[in-house]
Amino acid sequence: MTDEGRIEKLESVVAHLEHQAEQLNAVVVEQSKLLDRLKKEVQRQSAATETMELERIKANSSRPPHYHQ
């Protein structure tokens, strides 16, 4: 193989690797966005669950009759 042929092959391999790196980067960016959305959703669900639990506790912990004024 001539030097020119080897250089062309190397250039082709580098171009292919650059393309793959760009594709992988796009996947990582999308996964990062999805992860951020999922974290926010988990936080929202946790807050809602906590609120519901606190309301349930308040509803079930009525004061004894002698506490009412």
N, CA, C and O atoms as a CHARMM CRD file, in Angstrom:
* protein
*
  276
    1    1 MET  N      0.85200  -1.16600   0.00000 PROA 1      0.00000
    2    1 MET  CA     0.00000   0.00000   0.00000 PROA 1      0.00000
    3    1 MET  C      0.90100   1.23400   0.00000 PROA 1      0.00000
    4    1 MET  O      1.89000   1.30300   0.73000 PROA 1      0.00000
    5    2 THR  N      0.54600   2.17000  -0.80900 PROA 2      0.00000
    6    2 THR  CA     1.35200   3.38600  -0.91000 PROA 2      0.00000
    7    2 THR  C      1.05900   4.30000   0.27100 PROA 2      0.00000
    8    2 THR  O      0.06000   4.15500   0.97500 PROA 2      0.00000
    9    3 ASP  N      1.96400   5.24100   0.45700 PROA 3      0.00000
   10    3 ASP  CA     1.75000   6.22400   1.52500 PROA 3      0.00000
   11    3 ASP  C      0.44800   6.98000   1.32500 PROA 3      0.00000
   12    3 ASP  O     -0.28400   7.25100   2.27700 PROA 3      0.00000
   13    4 GLU  N      0.17600   7.31200   0.08600 PROA 4      0.00000
   14    4 GLU  CA    -1.06000   8.04400  -0.21600 PROA 4      0.00000
   15    4 GLU  C     -2.29200   7.20600   0.11800 PROA 4      0.00000
   16    4 GLU  O     -3.27400   7.73800   0.63700 PROA 4      0.00000
   17    5 GLY  N     -2.25600   5.92700  -0.16400 PROA 5      0.00000
   18    5 GLY  CA    -3.36000   5.01400   0.14000 PROA 5      0.00000
   19    5 GLY  C     -3.55400   4.86600   1.64100 PROA 5      0.00000
   20    5 GLY  O     -4.68400   4.84400   2.12900 PROA 5      0.00000
   21    6 ARG  N     -2.44900   4.76400   2.36800 PROA 6      0.00000
   22    6 ARG  CA    -2.52800   4.65400   3.82800 PROA 6      0.00000
   23    6 ARG  C     -3.09800   5.92900   4.43000 PROA 6      0.00000
   24    6 ARG  O     -3.90700   5.87100   5.35600 PROA 6      0.00000
   25    7 ILE  N     -2.68400   7.07200   3.91500 PROA 7      0.00000
   26    7 ILE  CA    -3.19400   8.35400   4.42400 PROA 7      0.00000
   27    7 ILE  C     -4.70000   8.45800   4.17100 PROA 7      0.00000
   28    7 ILE  O     -5.45200   8.88400   5.04800 PROA 7      0.00000
   29    8 GLU  N     -5.13300   8.06800   2.97300 PROA 8      0.00000
   30    8 GLU  CA    -6.56200   8.09900   2.66400 PROA 8      0.00000
   31    8 GLU  C     -7.34900   7.17600   3.59300 PROA 8      0.00000
   32    8 GLU  O     -8.43500   7.52800   4.05400 PROA 8      0.00000
   33    9 LYS  N     -6.79400   5.99500   3.86300 PROA 9      0.00000
   34    9 LYS  CA    -7.45500   5.05400   4.77100 PROA 9      0.00000
   35    9 LYS  C     -7.53800   5.63800   6.17500 PROA 9      0.00000
   36    9 LYS  O     -8.57500   5.54300   6.83000 PROA 9      0.00000
   37   10 LEU  N     -6.44700   6.24300   6.63700 PROA 10     0.00000
   38   10 LEU  CA    -6.45300   6.87000   7.96100 PROA 10     0.00000
   39   10 LEU  C     -7.45200   8.01300   8.02700 PROA 10     0.00000
   40   10 LEU  O     -8.16100   8.15800   9.02200 PROA 10     0.00000
   41   11 GLU  N     -7.51600   8.81900   6.98600 PROA 11     0.00000
   42   11 GLU  CA    -8.46800   9.92600   6.95200 PROA 11     0.00000
   43   11 GLU  C     -9.90400   9.40700   7.00100 PROA 11     0.00000
   44   11 GLU  O    -10.76300   9.99100   7.66100 PROA 11     0.00000
   45   12 SER  N    -10.15200   8.31000   6.29800 PROA 12     0.00000
   46   12 SER  CA   -11.47600   7.70700   6.30100 PROA 12     0.00000
   47   12 SER  C    -11.83300   7.19000   7.70200 PROA 12     0.00000
   48   12 SER  O    -12.95100   7.38800   8.17600 PROA 12     0.00000
   49   13 VAL  N    -10.88900   6.53600   8.34700 PROA 13     0.00000
   50   13 VAL  CA   -11.12300   6.01100   9.69500 PROA 13     0.00000
   51   13 VAL  C    -11.36300   7.16500  10.67400 PROA 13     0.00000
   52   13 VAL  O    -12.26400   7.09200  11.51000 PROA 13     0.00000
   53   14 VAL  N    -10.57000   8.21200  10.57400 PROA 14     0.00000
   54   14 VAL  CA   -10.74300   9.36600  11.46000 PROA 14     0.00000
   55   14 VAL  C    -12.11400  10.01100  11.23500 PROA 14     0.00000
   56   14 VAL  O    -12.78800  10.37500  12.20000 PROA 14     0.00000
   57   15 ALA  N    -12.52700  10.15500   9.99300 PROA 15     0.00000
   58   15 ALA  CA   -13.84000  10.74100   9.68900 PROA 15     0.00000
   59   15 ALA  C    -14.95100   9.88000  10.29400 PROA 15     0.00000
   60   15 ALA  O    -15.91100  10.39800  10.86300 PROA 15     0.00000
   61   16 HSD  N    -14.80800   8.57500  10.16500 PROA 16     0.00000
   62   16 HSD  CA   -15.80500   7.66500  10.73400 PROA 16     0.00000
   63   16 HSD  C    -15.84700   7.79600  12.26000 PROA 16     0.00000
   64   16 HSD  O    -16.92800   7.85300  12.84600 PROA 16     0.00000
   65   17 LEU  N    -14.69600   7.84300  12.89500 PROA 17     0.00000
   66   17 LEU  CA   -14.63200   7.97900  14.35500 PROA 17     0.00000
   67   17 LEU  C    -15.19800   9.31600  14.81800 PROA 17     0.00000
   68   17 LEU  O    -15.86600   9.38500  15.85000 PROA 17     0.00000
   69   18 GLU  N    -14.93600  10.37300  14.06200 PROA 18     0.00000
   70   18 GLU  CA   -15.49600  11.68300  14.40800 PROA 18     0.00000
   71   18 GLU  C    -17.02200  11.63600  14.34000 PROA 18     0.00000
   72   18 GLU  O    -17.70600  12.18100  15.20600 PROA 18     0.00000
   73   19 HSD  N    -17.54300  10.98700  13.31400 PROA 19     0.00000
   74   19 HSD  CA   -18.98900  10.86300  13.16300 PROA 19     0.00000
   75   19 HSD  C    -19.58400  10.07700  14.33700 PROA 19     0.00000
   76   19 HSD  O    -20.60900  10.46300  14.89900 PROA 19     0.00000
   77   20 GLN  N    -18.93500   8.98500  14.69300 PROA 20     0.00000
   78   20 GLN  CA   -19.41000   8.19000  15.82600 PROA 20     0.00000
   79   20 GLN  C    -19.37000   8.99500  17.12100 PROA 20     0.00000
   80   20 GLN  O    -20.29400   8.92000  17.93000 PROA 20     0.00000
   81   21 ALA  N    -18.30900   9.76000  17.31700 PROA 21     0.00000
   82   21 ALA  CA   -18.19800  10.58500  18.51900 PROA 21     0.00000
   83   21 ALA  C    -19.32400  11.61300  18.57700 PROA 21     0.00000
   84   21 ALA  O    -19.88600  11.85400  19.64500 PROA 21     0.00000
   85   22 GLU  N    -19.65900  12.21900  17.44200 PROA 22     0.00000
   86   22 GLU  CA   -20.75900  13.18800  17.38600 PROA 22     0.00000
   87   22 GLU  C    -22.08900  12.51400  17.72200 PROA 22     0.00000
   88   22 GLU  O    -22.90500  13.07300  18.45500 PROA 22     0.00000
   89   23 GLN  N    -22.30400  11.31200  17.18400 PROA 23     0.00000
   90   23 GLN  CA   -23.53600  10.58100  17.47000 PROA 23     0.00000
   91   23 GLN  C    -23.62900  10.22600  18.94900 PROA 23     0.00000
   92   23 GLN  O    -24.68200  10.38900  19.56600 PROA 23     0.00000
   93   24 LEU  N    -22.54200   9.74700  19.50900 PROA 24     0.00000
   94   24 LEU  CA   -22.53200   9.39200  20.92700 PROA 24     0.00000
   95   24 LEU  C    -22.75700  10.61700  21.80300 PROA 24     0.00000
   96   24 LEU  O    -23.45400  10.54000  22.81400 PROA 24     0.00000
   97   25 ASN  N    -22.17300  11.73800  21.42200 PROA 25     0.00000
   98   25 ASN  CA   -22.37300  12.97000  22.17200 PROA 25     0.00000
   99   25 ASN  C    -23.84700  13.37500  22.15100 PROA 25     0.00000
  100   25 ASN  O    -24.38600  13.80400  23.17100 PROA 25     0.00000
  101   26 ALA  N    -24.49400  13.24200  21.00600 PROA 26     0.00000
  102   26 ALA  CA   -25.92000  13.56800  20.90300 PROA 26     0.00000
  103   26 ALA  C    -26.74600  12.67000  21.82400 PROA 26     0.00000
  104   26 ALA  O    -27.69100  13.13500  22.46100 PROA 26     0.00000
  105   27 VAL  N    -26.39600  11.40600  21.89200 PROA 27     0.00000
  106   27 VAL  CA   -27.09800  10.47700  22.77500 PROA 27     0.00000
  107   27 VAL  C    -26.88800  10.88100  24.23400 PROA 27     0.00000
  108   27 VAL  O    -27.83800  10.88500  25.01700 PROA 27     0.00000
  109   28 VAL  N    -25.67800  11.21500  24.59700 PROA 28     0.00000
  110   28 VAL  CA   -25.37800  11.61900  25.97000 PROA 28     0.00000
  111   28 VAL  C    -26.15600  12.88100  26.33700 PROA 28     0.00000
  112   28 VAL  O    -26.68800  12.97900  27.44300 PROA 28     0.00000
  113   29 VAL  N    -26.22400  13.83400  25.43300 PROA 29     0.00000
  114   29 VAL  CA   -26.96200  15.07600  25.69500 PROA 29     0.00000
  115   29 VAL  C    -28.44400  14.76900  25.91100 PROA 29     0.00000
  116   29 VAL  O    -29.05200  15.28400  26.84800 PROA 29     0.00000
  117   30 GLU  N    -29.02500  13.93400  25.04900 PROA 30     0.00000
  118   30 GLU  CA   -30.44000  13.58200  25.19700 PROA 30     0.00000
  119   30 GLU  C    -30.68200  12.82900  26.50000 PROA 30     0.00000
  120   30 GLU  O    -31.67900  13.07500  27.18000 PROA 30     0.00000
  121   31 GLN  N    -29.78500  11.92100  26.85300 PROA 31     0.00000
  122   31 GLN  CA   -29.95100  11.17800  28.10500 PROA 31     0.00000
  123   31 GLN  C    -29.82700  12.10400  29.31000 PROA 31     0.00000
  124   31 GLN  O    -30.51700  11.91600  30.31200 PROA 31     0.00000
  125   32 SER  N    -28.97100  13.08200  29.21900 PROA 32     0.00000
  126   32 SER  CA   -28.82100  14.05100  30.30300 PROA 32     0.00000
  127   32 SER  C    -30.10700  14.85300  30.48200 PROA 32     0.00000
  128   32 SER  O    -30.55500  15.08300  31.60500 PROA 32     0.00000
  129   33 LYS  N    -30.69700  15.27800  29.36200 PROA 33     0.00000
  130   33 LYS  CA   -31.96900  16.01500  29.42900 PROA 33     0.00000
  131   33 LYS  C    -33.06400  15.14300  30.03500 PROA 33     0.00000
  132   33 LYS  O    -33.83800  15.60000  30.87600 PROA 33     0.00000
  133   34 LEU  N    -33.12300  13.88500  29.60300 PROA 34     0.00000
  134   34 LEU  CA   -34.12200  12.96200  30.13300 PROA 34     0.00000
  135   34 LEU  C    -33.90700  12.74200  31.62600 PROA 34     0.00000
  136   34 LEU  O    -34.86700  12.73300  32.39700 PROA 34     0.00000
  137   35 LEU  N    -32.67300  12.56800  32.03000 PROA 35     0.00000
  138   35 LEU  CA   -32.36500  12.37100  33.44200 PROA 35     0.00000
  139   35 LEU  C    -32.79500  13.57100  34.26700 PROA 35     0.00000
  140   35 LEU  O    -33.33800  13.40500  35.36000 PROA 35     0.00000
  141   36 ASP  N    -32.56200  14.77300  33.76600 PROA 36     0.00000
  142   36 ASP  CA   -32.99100  15.98300  34.47300 PROA 36     0.00000
  143   36 ASP  C    -34.51000  16.00600  34.62100 PROA 36     0.00000
  144   36 ASP  O    -35.02900  16.32000  35.69300 PROA 36     0.00000
  145   37 ARG  N    -35.22700  15.66900  33.53200 PROA 37     0.00000
  146   37 ARG  CA   -36.69500  15.65300  33.60200 PROA 37     0.00000
  147   37 ARG  C    -37.18200  14.60600  34.60200 PROA 37     0.00000
  148   37 ARG  O    -38.11500  14.85300  35.36600 PROA 37     0.00000
  149   38 LEU  N    -36.54500  13.44400  34.59100 PROA 38     0.00000
  150   38 LEU  CA   -36.95400  12.37800  35.51100 PROA 38     0.00000
  151   38 LEU  C    -36.66500  12.74400  36.96500 PROA 38     0.00000
  152   38 LEU  O    -37.45500  12.42800  37.85500 PROA 38     0.00000
  153   39 LYS  N    -35.54000  13.40600  37.20500 PROA 39     0.00000
  154   39 LYS  CA   -35.22500  13.85100  38.57000 PROA 39     0.00000
  155   39 LYS  C    -36.28200  14.83100  39.06900 PROA 39     0.00000
  156   39 LYS  O    -36.72800  14.74500  40.21300 PROA 39     0.00000
  157   40 LYS  N    -36.68300  15.76800  38.19600 PROA 40     0.00000
  158   40 LYS  CA   -37.71500  16.74200  38.57800 PROA 40     0.00000
  159   40 LYS  C    -39.04100  16.04400  38.85100 PROA 40     0.00000
  160   40 LYS  O    -39.75300  16.40200  39.78900 PROA 40     0.00000
  161   41 GLU  N    -39.36900  15.05700  38.03900 PROA 41     0.00000
  162   41 GLU  CA   -40.61700  14.32000  38.23600 PROA 41     0.00000
  163   41 GLU  C    -40.58500  13.53800  39.54800 PROA 41     0.00000
  164   41 GLU  O    -41.58300  13.49900  40.26700 PROA 41     0.00000
  165   42 VAL  N    -39.46500  12.92500  39.86200 PROA 42     0.00000
  166   42 VAL  CA   -39.33600  12.19000  41.13300 PROA 42     0.00000
  167   42 VAL  C    -39.47700  13.15900  42.30200 PROA 42     0.00000
  168   42 VAL  O    -40.14500  12.84500  43.28700 PROA 42     0.00000
  169   43 GLN  N    -38.85900  14.32900  42.20500 PROA 43     0.00000
  170   43 GLN  CA   -38.98300  15.33000  43.27400 PROA 43     0.00000
  171   43 GLN  C    -40.43800  15.76700  43.43200 PROA 43     0.00000
  172   43 GLN  O    -40.93200  15.90800  44.55100 PROA 43     0.00000
  173   44 ARG  N    -41.12600  15.98300  42.29500 PROA 44     0.00000
  174   44 ARG  CA   -42.52500  16.39500  42.34000 PROA 44     0.00000
  175   44 ARG  C    -43.38500  15.29800  42.97200 PROA 44     0.00000
  176   44 ARG  O    -44.24300  15.57800  43.81000 PROA 44     0.00000
  177   45 GLN  N    -43.15300  14.06300  42.56800 PROA 45     0.00000
  178   45 GLN  CA   -43.91300  12.94400  43.12600 PROA 45     0.00000
  179   45 GLN  C    -43.62600  12.76500  44.61700 PROA 45     0.00000
  180   45 GLN  O    -44.53200  12.46400  45.39400 PROA 45     0.00000
  181   46 SER  N    -42.37700  12.94900  45.01100 PROA 46     0.00000
  182   46 SER  CA   -42.01700  12.82900  46.42900 PROA 46     0.00000
  183   46 SER  C    -42.70800  13.90000  47.25200 PROA 46     0.00000
  184   46 SER  O    -43.21700  13.62400  48.33800 PROA 46     0.00000
  185   47 ALA  N    -42.72600  15.12600  46.73400 PROA 47     0.00000
  186   47 ALA  CA   -43.38800  16.22200  47.44500 PROA 47     0.00000
  187   47 ALA  C    -44.88800  15.95500  47.55200 PROA 47     0.00000
  188   47 ALA  O    -45.48200  16.18800  48.60500 PROA 47     0.00000
  189   48 ALA  N    -45.50100  15.47200  46.48100 PROA 48     0.00000
  190   48 ALA  CA   -46.93100  15.17500  46.50200 PROA 48     0.00000
  191   48 ALA  C    -47.23700  14.05800  47.49500 PROA 48     0.00000
  192   48 ALA  O    -48.21900  14.13200  48.23200 PROA 48     0.00000
  193   49 THR  N    -46.40600  13.03800  47.51400 PROA 49     0.00000
  194   49 THR  CA   -46.59800  11.92500  48.44500 PROA 49     0.00000
  195   49 THR  C    -46.44400  12.40400  49.88300 PROA 49     0.00000
  196   49 THR  O    -47.21700  12.01200  50.75800 PROA 49     0.00000
  197   50 GLU  N    -45.45700  13.24200  50.12600 PROA 50     0.00000
  198   50 GLU  CA   -45.24800  13.77500  51.47000 PROA 50     0.00000
  199   50 GLU  C    -46.44700  14.60700  51.91600 PROA 50     0.00000
  200   50 GLU  O    -46.89300  14.50200  53.05800 PROA 50     0.00000
  201   51 THR  N    -46.96100  15.42700  51.01500 PROA 51     0.00000
  202   51 THR  CA   -48.13200  16.24800  51.33500 PROA 51     0.00000
  203   51 THR  C    -49.32700  15.36800  51.65900 PROA 51     0.00000
  204   51 THR  O    -50.03600  15.61200  52.63600 PROA 51     0.00000
  205   52 MET  N    -49.55100  14.35300  50.84900 PROA 52     0.00000
  206   52 MET  CA   -50.67500  13.44700  51.10100 PROA 52     0.00000
  207   52 MET  C    -50.50800  12.71500  52.42800 PROA 52     0.00000
  208   52 MET  O    -51.47700  12.52700  53.16500 PROA 52     0.00000
  209   53 GLU  N    -49.29800  12.30900  52.72700 PROA 53     0.00000
  210   53 GLU  CA   -49.02800  11.60600  53.99000 PROA 53     0.00000
  211   53 GLU  C    -49.27000  12.52900  55.18100 PROA 53     0.00000
  212   53 GLU  O    -49.85600  12.11000  56.18000 PROA 53     0.00000
  213   54 LEU  N    -48.82600  13.77500  55.08500 PROA 54     0.00000
  214   54 LEU  CA   -49.05200  14.73200  56.16300 PROA 54     0.00000
  215   54 LEU  C    -50.54800  15.00000  56.35500 PROA 54     0.00000
  216   54 LEU  O    -51.02200  15.09700  57.48700 PROA 54     0.00000
  217   55 GLU  N    -51.27700  15.11700  55.26900 PROA 55     0.00000
  218   55 GLU  CA   -52.72600  15.31800  55.36400 PROA 55     0.00000
  219   55 GLU  C    -53.40300  14.11500  56.00100 PROA 55     0.00000
  220   55 GLU  O    -54.32600  14.26700  56.80100 PROA 55     0.00000
  221   56 ARG  N    -52.94400  12.92100  55.64500 PROA 56     0.00000
  222   56 ARG  CA   -53.51000  11.70000  56.24100 PROA 56     0.00000
  223   56 ARG  C    -53.23400  11.65500  57.73800 PROA 56     0.00000
  224   56 ARG  O    -54.11000  11.29700  58.52500 PROA 56     0.00000
  225   57 ILE  N    -52.02900  12.01300  58.12700 PROA 57     0.00000
  226   57 ILE  CA   -51.67200  12.01200  59.54800 PROA 57     0.00000
  227   57 ILE  C    -52.51500  13.02600  60.29900 PROA 57     0.00000
  228   57 ILE  O    -53.01300  12.73100  61.38500 PROA 57     0.00000
  229   58 LYS  N    -52.68100  14.22000  59.73600 PROA 58     0.00000
  230   58 LYS  CA   -53.49200  15.25300  60.38500 PROA 58     0.00000
  231   58 LYS  C    -54.94400  14.79000  60.52600 PROA 58     0.00000
  232   58 LYS  O    -55.57400  15.01600  61.55900 PROA 58     0.00000
  233   59 ALA  N    -55.46800  14.14800  59.48900 PROA 59     0.00000
  234   59 ALA  CA   -56.85900  13.69100  59.51600 PROA 59     0.00000
  235   59 ALA  C    -57.05700  12.57600  60.55200 PROA 59     0.00000
  236   59 ALA  O    -58.13400  12.45900  61.13600 PROA 59     0.00000
  237   60 ASN  N    -56.04300  11.77400  60.77700 PROA 60     0.00000
  238   60 ASN  CA   -56.15800  10.64600  61.70900 PROA 60     0.00000
  239   60 ASN  C    -55.73400  10.99200  63.12700 PROA 60     0.00000
  240   60 ASN  O    -55.84500  10.15500  64.02200 PROA 60     0.00000
  241   61 SER  N    -55.26500  12.17600  63.34400 PROA 61     0.00000
  242   61 SER  CA   -54.79700  12.53100  64.69700 PROA 61     0.00000
  243   61 SER  C    -55.67500  13.65100  65.26800 PROA 61     0.00000
  244   61 SER  O    -55.20400  14.74800  65.57100 PROA 61     0.00000
  245   62 SER  N    -56.94000  13.33800  65.40000 PROA 62     0.00000
  246   62 SER  CA   -57.84700  14.34300  65.97400 PROA 62     0.00000
  247   62 SER  C    -57.58500  14.44000  67.46900 PROA 62     0.00000
  248   62 SER  O    -57.14400  13.48600  68.11100 PROA 62     0.00000
  249   63 ARG  N    -57.86500  15.60700  67.99600 PROA 63     0.00000
  250   63 ARG  CA   -57.63500  15.83700  69.41800 PROA 63     0.00000
  251   63 ARG  C    -58.71800  15.14900  70.24700 PROA 63     0.00000
  252   63 ARG  O    -59.86000  15.02200  69.80500 PROA 63     0.00000
  253   64 PRO  N    -58.36400  14.71700  71.41900 PROA 64     0.00000
  254   64 PRO  CA   -59.36900  14.13500  72.31700 PROA 64     0.00000
  255   64 PRO  C    -60.42300  15.20600  72.68200 PROA 64     0.00000
  256   64 PRO  O    -60.13000  16.40000  72.62200 PROA 64     0.00000
  257   65 PRO  N    -61.60700  14.79500  73.04800 PROA 65     0.00000
  258   65 PRO  CA   -62.69500  15.74100  73.32600 PROA 65     0.00000
  259   65 PRO  C    -62.33900  16.81100  74.35100 PROA 65     0.00000
  260   65 PRO  O    -62.77400  17.95400  74.21300 PROA 65     0.00000
  261   66 HSD  N    -61.56400  16.47100  75.37400 PROA 66     0.00000
  262   66 HSD  CA   -61.27300  17.46300  76.40700 PROA 66     0.00000
  263   66 HSD  C    -60.28800  18.54500  75.92600 PROA 66     0.00000
  264   66 HSD  O    -60.06100  19.51200  76.65200 PROA 66     0.00000
  265   67 TYR  N    -59.69600  18.41200  74.72200 PROA 67     0.00000
  266   67 TYR  CA   -58.82000  19.44300  74.17500 PROA 67     0.00000
  267   67 TYR  C    -59.60900  20.53600  73.47300 PROA 67     0.00000
  268   67 TYR  O    -59.09600  21.64000  73.28900 PROA 67     0.00000
  269   68 HSD  N    -60.83800  20.25500  73.07900 PROA 68     0.00000
  270   68 HSD  CA   -61.64200  21.24200  72.34900 PROA 68     0.00000
  271   68 HSD  C    -62.11000  22.33200  73.29900 PROA 68     0.00000
  272   68 HSD  O    -62.48700  22.05900  74.43900 PROA 68     0.00000
  273   69 GLN  N    -62.08200  23.53200  72.83300 PROA 69     0.00000
  274   69 GLN  CA   -62.49400  24.65500  73.68800 PROA 69     0.00000
  275   69 GLN  C    -63.76700  25.26900  73.20100 PROA 69     0.00000
  276   69 GLN  O    -64.26000  26.22500  73.79900 PROA 69     0.00000
